[in-house]
Amino acid sequence: MTKGIKLVTKFKTLPKDFTWAELVTMLGHLGFAEIQGSGSRVKFYNKQNDCLIQLHKPHPAKIIKKYAMKEILAILEMEKMI
């Protein structure tokens, strides 16, 4: 099992300790490219599925907020990517 698949499996459980670095790695595994916006704004775009995810980088902690994880999970499930 690859690291990307392990991260997808972990992400589906909505853990309280999922980090920004893990999210970037997971989305990269799913074919998303990171596009840095202004400040802490970041977009992830998957050209193949024409799917866009917009987020703010968490700060000062690097843990992804639960509401953001739920939104990302809903998008990925709707696009049938996971």
C-alpha positions in Angstrom: 0.0 0.0 0.0 1.5 3.4 -1.0 1.7 6.4 1.3 -1.0 8.2 -0.8 -3.4 5.3 -0.3 -2.7 5.1 3.4 -3.3 8.9 3.7 -6.6 8.6 1.9 -7.7 5.8 4.2 -6.7 7.8 7.2 -8.4 11.0 5.9 -11.7 9.1 5.4 -11.9 8.6 9.2 -11.6 12.4 9.8 -8.8 12.1 12.4 -8.1 15.0 14.8 -4.4 15.0 13.9 -4.4 15.2 10.1 -1.6 17.7 9.1 -1.3 20.2 6.3 1.7 18.2 4.9 -0.4 15.0 4.9 -3.2 16.8 3.1 -0.8 18.2 0.4 0.7 14.7 -0.1 -2.8 13.0 -0.3 -4.2 15.6 -2.8 -1.0 15.3 -4.9 -1.6 11.5 -5.0 -5.1 12.1 -6.2 -3.8 14.3 -9.1 -4.2 17.8 -7.6 -1.7 20.6 -8.2 -1.2 23.2 -5.4 -1.7 26.8 -6.4 -0.6 29.4 -3.8 -2.9 32.4 -3.4 -2.4 35.5 -1.4 -1.6 35.1 2.3 -2.7 31.7 3.6 -5.1 31.1 0.7 -4.3 27.9 -1.3 -6.1 26.2 -4.2 -5.8 22.6 -5.3 -6.8 21.9 -8.9 -7.3 18.6 -10.6 -7.2 19.2 -14.3 -8.4 15.7 -15.2 -11.7 16.0 -13.2 -11.8 19.9 -13.5 -12.1 19.9 -9.7 -11.1 22.9 -7.5 -10.6 22.9 -3.7 -10.0 26.2 -2.0 -8.6 26.4 1.5 -6.7 28.5 4.0 -3.5 27.0 5.4 -4.0 26.3 9.1 -2.0 28.5 11.4 -0.3 28.6 13.8 -0.9 24.9 14.2 -0.5 22.7 11.2 -3.6 20.5 11.9 -6.5 20.7 9.4 -9.8 21.8 11.0 -12.6 19.3 11.1 -15.0 21.4 9.1 -12.4 21.8 6.3 -11.9 18.0 6.3 -15.6 17.4 5.9 -15.8 19.8 3.0 -12.9 18.2 1.2 -14.2 14.7 1.8 -17.6 15.7 0.4 -16.0 17.2 -2.7 -13.8 14.1 -3.3 -16.7 11.8 -2.8 -19.0 13.8 -5.1 -16.3 13.7 -7.8 -15.9 9.9 -7.1 -12.2 10.4 -6.5 -12.2 8.4 -3.3 
